[in-house]
Amino acid sequence: TITSKGAAKGLRGRSFFIQLLGDAVVRRILADLKLCPANVVYNAGGNFVVLGPEGSEIARMAERIQRRVNALLVKAIQGDTALVLEAMSVSATDLFTPDRFRRVRDEFAAQIAQAKNRPLWELAVGERGWEVLFEPEGKGSQLSCAVCRIEVNEQNSKPLERTGEVPEGEVPAGAAGPRVCYLCSSFINLAQNIRHRDLWMTVVEEPTLLDAPTEDKDGWAELLAQMTGFRYHFSHRQPEREGTVLTLNHLDFLKTGAHGFRLVANVTPVVTDEDRKRLRDTEEWDEENIPEGDQIRSFAILAKAAKWAGAIERVGVLRMDVDGLGRVFSEGVPDLTLPKLSALSGALDLFFGGYLNILAHDQAENDLYTIYAGGDDLFIVGAWHHLPDLAGAIRNEFKAFTGNHPALSLSGGITLEGAKFPLYRAAERAGEAEGRAKGYIRADGRKKDALCFLGTVVGWEDWELVRSQKDELLWLVGTRDNAEDEQRLPQALLQTVQTIHRLYHTGLRDVRRRIRWANRKRPPDKKLPLPNPQMFFGRWAWMQVYSLVRMARRSKDDEVKARITGLQKRLLQPATVRYSGLAARWAEYSTRVEETEKHTSQ
């Protein structure tokens, strides 16, 4: 629910805090039960399972930890998220016998789902429980945090510009303006601290903090320590302090004297000297608003990065996750037992939490911002023109990683948004696009395994076809930065292709509508079949022949003639024309035609 003001720098820290909260709770459980890390079955994506000794003290411990953590979450972020901690007794036979393990796992999942339907219940049943949860918050201040919207005052907040995040065209330096609470400010600092490639994490146990009172000026580290008794510290230099030291994204931890390693997707774009130079030449950016170098790029600068590359000025949002993972666990793994569950969960987190970093670095390190990646899903924002190719690379590498296993597939959604578009809505829209991809059904009945981009769902098996069409159209119309390219074909070609696609789409829709209407009066054995979208011909076919052949004849370049004729022949194939509109719009947005600047986000 956070806004776009200050979000670019704070969102990664906020997301990582949730990951740290899960890690700290697991450490608290292990410490209280005197267990070792080998008892952790898995811990990723905000979910964890710990195997411990049977006994009534486990349930009491779980309730105690849950009460402490949630009481502080209610005070710090008004209960927007909550810890659900459940315990269940099982036997060794239950864990290592496939049929019994599946039954126990389903029962435990139902128990957790029931607990999620009554979050914070342990606070409501305690002394002053109803007052803690439902009494009015705040003191009626007119100020609220510019990021999370929680009520603040001048004593427990700071001006937004002092955090380094200044929305373009807003709040000159030194002027009164939006304020940010200390917790959101600390998330911004956390995102800054974890952006380095060389990174260490130190965890120190301080159980005395479990009884320490909280203050309005506490940041994420103090809040986490008071919840769990563990304090976290990050450094891009090898730490000298005591505690458990882990290297992040470096597997050779023994060479540094660390105790282990952890994989974290932390690709983070930073402001460069070239950015500052270009912003000075931009009318809407005053010198006071230009951020310092090595700061995290704001969404406004990421949108500018797309424009500097010759594309429309937009921020892209990408969300992807594994299709039907619950069903894969329950039905796709033969003889599923606890060791197999742990191994598969760990392997997925290895890909999303570790290898994804390499893919993002290779694609466009300084134009992409990994908000979250781990478990079985990811959430990335950045200059939009990189995201379609990144999504394709992630899917291809995932299929290779899983050995092209038919039960394991990825679906995703990409949306384009303005730099000031509310972040929570951008996340929702990307989630809706991902949902459309997961709802994709092919003619043979196969579902999901698709991408939704610019409002069109494409099965991954057709993605290369769309991409090659886009590249061919870009070659034909040229780019606005190359004078020679301008002489090939006019930009009107892209509009012509989109018109052809609309004729195909509306013609197919109308024919299907007429057939359905006619079938209402026919007996079941004499109903007319609906036209296959890959076999449908109509007015669009001769329209595209006429338009494109005329373009070819007007050109004096033999290569252009040959290519436009080849395009015309390919578009006569309905399997190709069904995606021609998407390819043309992608090409149009990539060339930053003036008319597209007026289009709304798609």
C-alpha positions as CSV (number, residue, x, y, z in Angstrom):
1,T,0.0,0.0,0.0
2,I,3.0,2.3,-0.1
3,T,3.1,5.3,-2.4
4,S,5.6,6.1,-5.1
5,K,7.3,8.9,-3.1
6,G,10.6,7.5,-1.9
7,A,9.5,4.1,-2.9
8,A,12.4,3.2,-5.2
9,K,14.9,3.3,-2.4
10,G,12.7,2.0,0.4
11,L,10.8,-0.8,-1.3
12,R,13.8,-3.1,-1.6
13,G,14.6,-2.6,2.1
14,R,11.0,-3.1,3.1
15,S,10.9,-6.4,1.1
16,F,14.2,-7.6,2.5
17,F,13.1,-6.8,6.0
18,I,10.3,-9.3,5.6
19,Q,12.9,-11.9,4.6
20,L,15.0,-11.0,7.6
21,L,12.0,-11.3,9.9
22,G,11.6,-14.9,8.8
23,D,15.3,-15.6,9.2
24,A,15.3,-14.0,12.7
25,V,12.2,-16.0,13.8
26,V,13.8,-19.2,12.7
27,R,16.9,-18.3,14.7
28,R,14.8,-17.6,17.8
29,I,13.1,-21.0,17.4
30,L,16.4,-22.8,17.1
31,A,17.9,-20.9,20.1
32,D,14.9,-21.6,22.3
33,L,14.7,-25.3,21.5
34,K,18.6,-25.6,21.4
35,L,18.5,-26.9,17.8
36,C,21.0,-26.5,14.9
37,P,20.4,-25.1,11.4
38,A,20.1,-28.7,10.1
39,N,16.6,-28.7,11.7
40,V,15.4,-26.1,9.2
41,V,13.6,-28.0,6.4
42,Y,13.3,-24.9,4.3
43,N,13.2,-21.1,4.8
44,A,12.3,-19.0,1.7
45,G,9.6,-16.8,0.3
46,G,8.2,-15.8,3.7
47,N,7.6,-19.5,4.6
48,F,9.6,-21.8,6.8
49,V,9.4,-25.2,8.4
50,V,11.5,-26.3,11.4
51,L,11.7,-29.9,12.6
52,G,12.0,-30.1,16.4
53,P,11.5,-32.5,19.3
54,E,7.9,-33.4,20.3
55,G,6.6,-31.8,23.4
56,S,4.1,-29.3,24.8
57,E,6.8,-26.6,25.2
58,I,6.9,-26.1,21.4
59,A,3.3,-24.8,21.2
60,R,3.9,-22.5,24.1
61,M,7.1,-21.2,22.5
62,A,5.4,-20.7,19.2
63,E,2.6,-18.6,20.9
64,R,5.1,-16.6,22.8
65,I,7.2,-15.7,19.7
66,Q,4.1,-15.0,17.7
67,R,2.7,-12.7,20.4
68,R,5.9,-10.7,20.8
69,V,6.5,-10.3,17.0
70,N,2.9,-9.3,16.2
71,A,2.5,-6.9,19.1
72,L,5.5,-5.0,17.8
73,L,4.3,-5.2,14.2
74,V,0.9,-3.7,15.2
75,K,2.7,-0.8,16.9
76,A,5.3,-0.3,14.1
77,I,3.2,-0.8,11.0
78,Q,-0.4,-1.0,12.4
79,G,-0.7,-4.7,11.7
80,D,-0.5,-4.5,7.9
81,T,1.3,-7.9,8.1
82,A,1.4,-10.6,10.7
83,L,3.4,-13.7,11.7
84,V,1.5,-17.0,11.6
85,L,3.3,-19.6,13.6
86,E,1.8,-23.1,14.0
87,A,3.1,-26.3,15.5
88,M,2.0,-29.9,14.8
89,S,3.1,-33.3,16.2
90,V,4.2,-35.9,13.7
91,S,6.0,-39.2,13.9
92,A,9.1,-40.3,12.0
93,T,7.0,-42.6,10.0
94,D,4.8,-39.7,8.9
95,L,7.8,-37.9,7.5
96,F,9.4,-40.7,5.5
97,T,6.4,-42.7,4.2
98,P,5.0,-41.0,1.1
99,D,1.3,-41.6,1.7
100,R,1.4,-40.6,5.3
101,F,3.6,-37.6,4.6
102,R,1.1,-36.3,2.0
103,R,-1.7,-36.7,4.5
104,V,0.2,-34.9,7.3
105,R,1.3,-32.2,4.9
106,D,-2.3,-31.5,3.8
107,E,-3.5,-31.4,7.4
108,F,-0.8,-29.0,8.4
109,A,-1.5,-26.8,5.4
110,A,-5.2,-26.7,6.4
111,Q,-4.1,-25.8,10.0
112,I,-2.0,-22.9,8.7
113,A,-4.7,-21.7,6.4
114,Q,-7.2,-21.6,9.3
115,A,-4.7,-19.6,11.4
116,K,-4.2,-17.1,8.5
117,N,-8.0,-16.5,8.6
118,R,-7.7,-15.1,12.1
119,P,-4.5,-13.1,12.2
120,L,-3.4,-11.4,15.5
121,W,-5.9,-13.6,17.5
122,E,-3.3,-14.1,20.2
123,L,-3.3,-10.4,20.9
124,A,-7.1,-10.2,21.0
125,V,-7.5,-12.9,23.6
126,G,-4.8,-11.3,25.9
127,E,-5.2,-8.6,28.5
128,R,-6.3,-5.3,26.8
129,G,-6.3,-7.3,23.6
130,W,-9.3,-5.6,22.0
131,E,-8.0,-2.2,23.0
132,V,-4.6,-3.0,21.4
133,L,-6.1,-4.0,18.1
134,F,-9.0,-1.5,17.8
135,E,-8.3,1.6,19.8
136,P,-7.8,4.7,17.8
137,E,-4.2,5.3,16.6
138,G,-2.3,8.6,16.6
139,K,-3.1,12.0,18.0
140,G,-4.9,13.6,15.1
141,S,-1.8,15.1,13.5
142,Q,-2.1,16.6,10.0
143,L,1.2,15.0,9.0
144,S,1.6,11.5,7.6
145,C,4.6,9.6,6.3
146,A,5.0,10.2,2.5
147,V,5.7,6.6,1.9
148,C,3.6,4.4,4.2
149,R,0.9,7.0,5.2
150,I,1.2,6.3,8.9
151,E,0.6,9.4,11.1
152,V,3.8,11.2,12.1
153,N,4.9,14.4,13.8
154,E,8.1,16.4,13.5
155,Q,9.7,14.5,16.4
156,N,9.4,11.0,14.9
157,S,10.0,11.8,11.2
158,K,12.4,13.6,8.9
159,P,12.0,15.5,5.7
160,L,11.8,13.3,2.7
161,E,14.5,15.1,0.8
162,R,17.1,14.2,3.5
163,T,16.7,10.5,2.7
164,G,18.1,11.2,-0.8
165,E,14.8,10.5,-2.6
166,V,13.4,13.7,-4.2
167,P,10.5,13.2,-6.6
168,E,11.1,15.1,-9.8
169,G,9.8,18.7,-9.7
170,E,8.9,18.6,-6.0
171,V,10.3,20.1,-2.8
172,P,13.4,22.2,-3.4
173,A,16.2,21.7,-0.9
174,G,15.5,23.3,2.5
175,A,11.8,23.8,1.9
176,A,9.1,22.3,4.1
177,G,7.6,19.3,2.4
178,P,6.7,15.6,2.7
179,R,8.1,13.8,5.7
180,V,9.1,10.1,6.1
181,C,8.9,8.1,9.4
182,Y,12.0,6.7,10.9
183,L,11.1,3.1,10.0
184,C,10.6,3.9,6.3
185,S,13.8,6.0,6.4
186,S,15.6,3.0,7.8
187,F,14.3,0.8,5.0
188,I,15.9,3.3,2.6
189,N,19.2,2.9,4.4
190,L,18.8,-0.9,4.4
191,A,18.3,-0.9,0.6
192,Q,21.4,1.3,0.3
193,N,23.4,-1.0,2.5
194,I,22.6,-4.3,0.6
195,R,23.2,-3.1,-2.9
196,H,26.9,-4.0,-3.1
197,R,28.3,-7.1,-4.8
198,D,30.8,-7.6,-2.0
199,L,28.6,-7.9,1.1
200,W,28.7,-9.4,4.5
201,M,25.9,-10.0,7.0
202,T,26.6,-10.2,10.8
203,V,24.0,-11.6,13.2
204,V,24.5,-11.0,16.9
205,E,22.2,-12.5,19.6
206,E,21.0,-10.0,22.2
207,P,18.3,-11.7,24.2
208,T,18.0,-8.9,26.6
209,L,16.4,-6.8,23.9
210,L,13.3,-9.0,24.0
211,D,12.1,-7.0,27.0
212,A,13.3,-3.6,25.8
213,P,10.6,-0.9,25.1
214,T,10.2,0.3,21.6
215,E,10.5,4.0,20.5
216,D,9.1,6.0,17.7
217,K,12.6,6.6,16.3
218,D,13.5,2.9,16.1
219,G,14.5,1.6,12.7
220,W,14.3,-1.8,11.2
221,A,17.4,-3.2,13.0
222,E,16.1,-2.2,16.5
223,L,12.6,-3.4,15.7
224,L,13.9,-6.8,14.5
225,A,16.2,-7.1,17.6
226,Q,13.3,-6.3,20.0
227,M,11.1,-8.9,18.2
228,T,13.5,-11.8,18.2
229,G,16.6,-10.9,20.2
230,F,18.9,-10.9,17.1
231,R,20.5,-7.8,15.6
232,Y,21.6,-7.7,12.0
233,H,24.3,-5.7,10.4
234,F,25.4,-5.4,6.8
235,S,28.7,-4.2,5.4
236,H,30.5,-4.1,2.0
237,R,33.8,-4.6,3.9
238,Q,34.7,-7.7,5.8
239,P,33.3,-7.1,9.4
240,E,35.4,-7.4,12.5
241,R,32.6,-7.6,15.0
242,E,31.6,-10.7,16.9
243,G,28.6,-12.8,15.9
244,T,27.7,-15.1,13.1
245,V,29.2,-13.8,9.8
246,L,27.8,-14.8,6.4
247,T,28.9,-13.8,3.0
248,L,26.1,-12.8,0.6
249,N,26.3,-14.1,-2.9
250,H,29.9,-15.4,-2.5
251,L,30.1,-19.2,-2.0
252,D,33.8,-19.1,-1.1
253,F,33.0,-18.0,2.5
254,L,35.9,-20.0,4.0
255,K,38.5,-17.8,2.4
256,T,37.0,-14.8,4.2
257,G,36.7,-16.5,7.6
258,A,32.9,-16.3,7.5
259,H,30.7,-19.0,9.0
260,G,28.6,-19.6,5.9
261,F,26.9,-17.9,2.9
262,R,23.5,-16.7,1.8
263,L,22.1,-16.0,-1.6
264,V,20.2,-12.7,-2.0
265,A,18.9,-11.2,-5.2
266,N,20.1,-7.6,-4.8
267,V,20.6,-6.1,-8.3
268,T,20.2,-2.4,-7.6
269,P,20.6,0.6,-10.1
270,V,22.6,3.6,-8.9
271,V,22.9,7.1,-10.1
272,T,25.9,7.7,-12.4
273,D,27.8,10.8,-13.4
274,E,26.2,10.4,-16.9
275,D,22.7,10.4,-15.2
276,R,23.5,13.6,-13.5
277,K,24.7,15.2,-16.7
278,R,21.6,14.2,-18.6
279,L,19.3,15.4,-15.8
280,R,20.9,18.8,-15.9
281,D,19.8,19.0,-19.6
282,T,16.2,18.1,-18.7
283,E,13.8,21.0,-18.1
284,E,11.8,19.4,-15.3
285,W,14.9,18.7,-13.1
286,D,16.4,21.5,-11.1
287,E,19.9,21.3,-9.8
288,E,18.6,21.0,-6.2
289,N,16.6,17.9,-7.1
290,I,19.4,16.0,-8.9
291,P,20.5,13.2,-6.6
292,E,24.0,12.6,-5.6
293,G,26.1,9.9,-7.4
294,D,26.0,6.3,-6.1
295,Q,22.4,6.8,-4.7
296,I,19.7,4.3,-5.8
297,R,18.0,5.4,-9.0
298,S,14.4,6.6,-8.5
299,F,11.6,5.4,-10.6
300,A,11.7,8.7,-12.5
301,I,15.3,8.1,-13.5
302,L,14.5,4.5,-14.5
303,A,11.8,5.8,-16.8
304,K,14.3,8.3,-18.2
305,A,16.7,5.5,-18.9
306,A,14.1,4.0,-21.2
307,K,13.8,7.3,-23.0
308,W,17.6,7.7,-23.2
309,A,17.7,4.4,-25.0
310,G,15.2,5.7,-27.6
311,A,12.0,4.1,-26.2
312,I,8.9,5.5,-24.6
313,E,9.5,7.0,-21.1
314,R,8.0,4.4,-18.8
315,V,8.8,2.2,-15.8
316,G,8.3,-1.5,-16.3
317,V,7.0,-3.9,-13.6
318,L,7.7,-7.7,-14.0
319,R,6.1,-10.4,-11.8
320,M,6.7,-14.1,-12.4
321,D,6.2,-17.3,-10.4
322,V,6.1,-21.0,-10.8
323,D,2.8,-22.4,-12.1
324,G,0.9,-24.6,-9.7
325,L,3.8,-25.3,-7.4
326,G,1.5,-26.7,-4.7
327,R,0.2,-29.3,-7.2
328,V,3.8,-30.1,-8.2
329,F,4.6,-30.8,-4.6
330,S,1.5,-32.9,-4.1
331,E,1.3,-34.7,-7.4
332,G,4.4,-34.0,-9.5
333,V,7.0,-35.5,-7.2
334,P,6.8,-39.3,-7.0
335,D,6.8,-40.6,-3.4
336,L,7.2,-37.2,-1.9
337,T,8.8,-37.3,1.6
338,L,10.3,-34.6,3.8
339,P,13.8,-34.9,2.3
340,K,12.5,-34.5,-1.2
341,L,10.4,-31.5,-0.2
342,S,13.4,-29.9,1.4
343,A,15.6,-30.6,-1.6
344,L,13.1,-29.2,-4.2
345,S,12.3,-26.1,-2.1
346,G,16.0,-25.4,-1.7
347,A,16.7,-25.9,-5.4
348,L,14.0,-23.4,-6.4
349,D,15.3,-20.8,-4.0
350,L,18.8,-21.4,-5.4
351,F,17.5,-20.3,-8.8
352,F,15.3,-17.4,-7.8
353,G,17.5,-16.1,-4.9
354,G,20.8,-16.8,-6.5
355,Y,21.1,-17.4,-10.2
356,L,18.5,-14.7,-11.0
357,N,21.1,-12.1,-9.9
358,I,23.4,-13.3,-12.7
359,L,20.6,-13.0,-15.3
360,A,19.7,-9.5,-14.2
361,H,23.3,-8.4,-14.2
362,D,23.9,-9.8,-17.7
363,Q,20.7,-8.2,-19.1
364,A,21.1,-4.6,-17.8
365,E,22.6,-4.2,-14.4
366,N,22.0,-0.5,-13.9
367,D,18.5,-0.3,-15.4
368,L,16.9,-3.1,-13.3
369,Y,15.9,-3.2,-9.6
370,T,15.2,-6.5,-8.0
371,I,12.5,-5.7,-5.4
372,Y,12.1,-9.4,-4.4
373,A,13.3,-12.8,-5.7
374,G,13.2,-16.0,-3.7
375,G,11.2,-19.1,-3.0
376,D,9.4,-19.5,-6.4
377,D,8.6,-16.0,-7.5
378,L,10.1,-12.6,-8.3
379,F,9.2,-8.9,-8.6
380,I,11.5,-6.6,-10.7
381,V,11.1,-3.0,-11.8
382,G,13.2,-1.0,-14.1
383,A,13.5,0.7,-17.5
384,W,10.7,-1.2,-19.3
385,H,12.6,-2.0,-22.6
386,H,14.8,-4.6,-20.8
387,L,12.0,-6.5,-19.1
388,P,10.6,-8.5,-22.1
389,D,14.0,-10.0,-22.9
390,L,14.7,-10.5,-19.2
391,A,11.5,-12.4,-18.8
392,G,12.3,-14.6,-21.8
393,A,15.8,-15.3,-20.5
394,I,14.5,-16.2,-17.0
395,R,12.0,-18.6,-18.5
396,N,14.6,-20.3,-20.8
397,E,17.1,-20.6,-18.0
398,F,14.5,-22.0,-15.6
399,K,13.5,-24.7,-18.1
400,A,17.1,-25.6,-18.5
401,F,17.6,-25.6,-14.7
402,T,14.6,-28.0,-14.3
403,G,15.7,-30.3,-17.2
404,N,12.6,-29.2,-19.2
405,H,10.4,-31.0,-16.7
406,P,6.8,-30.7,-18.1
407,A,5.3,-30.1,-14.6
408,L,7.5,-27.1,-13.9
409,S,6.7,-23.9,-15.8
410,L,6.7,-20.1,-15.3
411,S,4.1,-17.5,-16.0
412,G,4.5,-13.8,-15.7
413,G,3.1,-10.3,-16.4
414,I,4.7,-7.1,-17.5
415,T,3.1,-3.7,-17.3
416,L,4.3,-0.2,-18.2
417,E,3.6,2.7,-15.8
418,G,4.4,6.3,-15.5
419,A,7.1,7.3,-13.0
420,K,4.6,8.8,-10.6
421,F,2.0,6.0,-10.9
422,P,1.1,4.7,-7.5
423,L,3.4,1.8,-6.7
424,Y,0.8,-0.4,-5.0
425,R,-1.4,-0.1,-8.1
426,A,1.5,-0.9,-10.4
427,A,2.2,-4.0,-8.3
428,E,-1.5,-5.0,-8.5
429,R,-1.7,-4.4,-12.3
430,A,1.4,-6.6,-12.8
431,G,-0.2,-9.2,-10.6
432,E,-3.4,-9.0,-12.7
433,A,-1.3,-9.4,-15.9
434,E,0.4,-12.4,-14.3
435,G,-3.0,-13.8,-13.5
436,R,-4.1,-13.5,-17.1
437,A,-1.0,-15.5,-18.1
438,K,-1.9,-18.2,-15.6
439,G,-5.4,-18.3,-17.1
440,Y,-4.1,-18.9,-20.6
441,I,-5.5,-22.1,-22.2
442,R,-4.3,-23.5,-25.5
443,A,-6.3,-25.3,-28.1
444,D,-5.0,-28.6,-26.9
445,G,-6.1,-27.8,-23.3
446,R,-2.6,-27.1,-21.9
447,K,-2.7,-24.2,-19.4
448,K,-0.4,-21.5,-18.1
449,D,3.3,-21.3,-19.1
450,A,2.8,-17.9,-20.7
451,L,3.6,-14.2,-20.5
452,C,1.2,-11.2,-20.5
453,F,2.8,-8.1,-22.1
454,L,1.0,-5.0,-23.3
455,G,-2.3,-6.6,-22.5
456,T,-1.7,-9.6,-24.7
457,V,-1.1,-13.2,-23.4
458,V,1.5,-15.2,-25.3
459,G,2.4,-18.8,-24.7
460,W,6.2,-19.2,-24.3
461,E,6.3,-21.4,-27.3
462,D,5.3,-18.4,-29.4
463,W,7.4,-15.8,-27.7
464,E,10.3,-16.0,-30.1
465,L,7.9,-15.5,-33.0
466,V,6.7,-12.2,-31.4
467,R,10.2,-11.1,-30.7
468,S,11.4,-11.8,-34.3
469,Q,8.4,-9.9,-35.7
470,K,9.2,-6.9,-33.5
471,D,12.9,-7.0,-34.6
472,E,11.9,-7.2,-38.3
473,L,9.5,-4.2,-37.9
474,L,12.2,-2.2,-36.2
475,W,14.5,-2.8,-39.0
476,L,11.9,-1.8,-41.6
477,V,11.0,1.5,-39.9
478,G,14.5,2.2,-38.6
479,T,15.3,4.2,-35.4
480,R,14.8,7.9,-34.9
481,D,18.5,8.2,-33.9
482,N,19.8,6.9,-37.3
483,A,19.2,9.1,-40.3
484,E,19.8,6.2,-42.7
485,D,17.2,4.2,-41.0
486,E,14.6,6.9,-41.5
487,Q,14.8,6.4,-45.3
488,R,13.6,2.8,-45.2
489,L,9.8,2.9,-44.5
490,P,7.6,5.4,-42.7
491,Q,6.5,4.8,-39.1
492,A,3.0,4.4,-40.6
493,L,4.0,0.7,-41.2
494,L,3.5,0.0,-37.5
495,Q,0.0,1.5,-37.6
496,T,-0.8,-0.5,-40.7
497,V,0.2,-3.8,-39.1
498,Q,-1.9,-2.9,-36.0
499,T,-4.9,-2.2,-38.2
500,I,-4.5,-5.5,-39.9
501,H,-4.3,-7.2,-36.6
502,R,-7.5,-5.5,-35.4
503,L,-9.3,-6.6,-38.5
504,Y,-8.2,-10.1,-37.9
505,H,-9.2,-10.0,-34.2
506,T,-12.6,-8.4,-34.7
507,G,-13.4,-10.6,-37.8
508,L,-12.6,-13.8,-35.8
509,R,-14.7,-12.5,-32.9
510,D,-17.7,-11.7,-35.1
511,V,-17.6,-15.0,-36.9
512,R,-17.5,-16.9,-33.6
513,R,-20.4,-14.8,-32.3
514,R,-22.6,-15.6,-35.4
515,I,-21.8,-19.3,-35.2
516,R,-22.7,-19.4,-31.4
517,W,-25.9,-17.7,-32.2
518,A,-26.7,-20.1,-35.0
519,N,-25.9,-23.1,-32.9
520,R,-28.5,-22.2,-30.3
521,K,-31.2,-23.6,-32.6
522,R,-29.2,-26.6,-33.9
523,P,-29.3,-30.1,-32.3
524,P,-26.1,-31.2,-30.5
525,D,-25.0,-33.5,-33.4
526,K,-25.3,-30.7,-36.0
527,K,-23.7,-27.7,-34.3
528,L,-21.2,-25.8,-36.4
529,P,-17.6,-25.8,-35.2
530,L,-16.0,-22.6,-34.2
531,P,-13.2,-21.4,-36.4
532,N,-9.7,-22.1,-35.2
533,P,-7.8,-18.8,-34.6
534,Q,-4.8,-20.3,-36.4
535,M,-7.0,-21.1,-39.5
536,F,-9.2,-18.1,-39.8
537,F,-9.1,-16.0,-43.0
538,G,-11.2,-12.9,-43.6
539,R,-11.1,-9.3,-44.8
540,W,-7.8,-8.8,-42.9
541,A,-6.0,-11.1,-45.4
542,W,-6.6,-9.1,-48.6
543,M,-6.3,-5.8,-46.7
544,Q,-2.7,-6.7,-45.5
545,V,-1.8,-7.9,-49.1
546,Y,-2.9,-4.6,-50.6
547,S,-1.3,-2.3,-48.0
548,L,2.1,-4.0,-47.7
549,V,2.5,-4.8,-51.4
550,R,1.9,-1.1,-52.1
551,M,4.6,-0.2,-49.6
552,A,7.0,-2.6,-51.2
553,R,6.5,-1.1,-54.6
554,R,7.1,2.4,-53.4
555,S,10.5,1.6,-52.0
556,K,13.6,1.9,-54.1
557,D,15.7,-0.3,-51.9
558,D,15.7,-4.0,-53.0
559,E,16.4,-5.3,-49.5
560,V,13.5,-3.3,-48.1
561,K,11.3,-4.7,-50.9
562,A,12.3,-8.2,-50.2
563,R,11.8,-7.8,-46.4
564,I,8.4,-6.2,-46.7
565,T,7.3,-8.9,-49.1
566,G,8.5,-11.5,-46.7
567,L,6.6,-9.8,-43.9
568,Q,3.5,-9.8,-46.1
569,K,3.7,-13.5,-46.7
570,R,4.3,-14.3,-43.1
571,L,1.3,-12.2,-42.0
572,L,-0.9,-14.3,-44.3
573,Q,-0.4,-17.1,-41.8
574,P,-3.0,-16.7,-39.1
575,A,-0.6,-18.2,-36.5
576,T,1.6,-15.2,-37.1
577,V,-1.0,-12.4,-37.5
578,R,-2.6,-13.2,-34.2
579,Y,0.5,-11.7,-32.5
580,S,1.3,-9.0,-35.1
581,G,-0.5,-6.3,-33.1
582,L,1.6,-7.0,-30.0
583,A,4.8,-7.0,-32.1
584,A,3.9,-3.7,-33.8
585,R,3.1,-2.0,-30.5
586,W,6.3,-3.3,-29.0
587,A,8.2,-1.8,-31.9
588,E,6.3,1.4,-31.7
589,Y,7.0,1.9,-28.0
590,S,10.7,1.0,-28.7
591,T,11.1,3.8,-31.2
592,R,9.4,6.5,-29.0
593,V,7.1,7.8,-31.7
594,E,5.6,11.1,-30.6
595,E,2.1,9.8,-30.8
596,T,2.9,7.0,-28.3
597,E,3.8,9.6,-25.7
598,K,0.1,10.4,-25.5
599,H,-0.9,6.8,-24.9
600,T,-1.9,5.6,-21.4
601,S,0.0,2.9,-19.7
602,Q,-0.8,-0.6,-20.9
